[in-house]
């Protein structure tokens, strides 16, 4: 069972993942587990718990380079269960060391990013796309907003996060729009009686602008130094 390390003492946060460590196939690997509990809706491209639904936790797990398992969703679910996570959740994988995660906050929005860019390129490529499962993602972003978003706004938030990621990559001098297996997860409060449900999360909307700035700073900080 992974050993939990105490979270950094930075005061209460919206997105405050626990740091986990495990030994797997002779390697010491890390993971981040965020357990906000009920009352959250998430939109994600993750291999486990992707789509739009209420979720109770998010796991961003480091796996070994050359990962060969063909059941990543089950692997992530097993890791989350071993760490004490219960209920439906989101699971992301990366070959990057998640202990180097970077975080940023802006106006109540928080983002955590992990990044490895050894395999990168431009989204529009003449190469044929691969079929079946792909290797673990290398730029993973998790963001949380303290407000409720409509389904359309959650999709809009994923777009905003992706645009902010690409902006960070270009500002860092990297010749790419990302890696082939990047993943994102955005969490927003579940609608409740009397509370506003926001319909927009584009980069010029109130909450989308905050999300973009937080993700941009987190990704920029997570990127390895130098192109």
Number of C-alpha atoms within 10 A of each C-alpha: 14 17 13 15 10 9 11 10 6 7 6 7 10 16 22 20 20 17 20 24 19 16 12 10 8 8 10 12 21 21 26 23 24 20 19 16 14 14 14 22 22 29 25 24 19 23 20 21 23 19 15 17 18 22 24 20 24 26 27 27 26 25 23 17 11 9 13 12 11 12 10 20 18 14 16 21 20 14 21 26 13 13 18 12 20 15 12 16 23 29 28 31 28 26 22 25 18 26 15 15 20 20 23 19 21 17 14 15 24 26 29 25 28 27 28 21 20 10 12 18 15 12 11 7 8 6 6 6 8 7 6 6 11 13 17 26 26 27 26 26 28 26 28 22 24 17 18 22 26 18 18 12 21 27 20 20 29 25 18 23 30 21 18 24 25 20 17 22 21 15 12 17 10 17 13 15 19 23 19 19 18 21 24 21 27 24 29 24 19 20 17 10 6 6 11 12 18 18 15 20 26 23 20 12 13 13 23 24 21 22 31 29 22 26 33 26 21 28 30 24 21 21 22 14 8 7 10
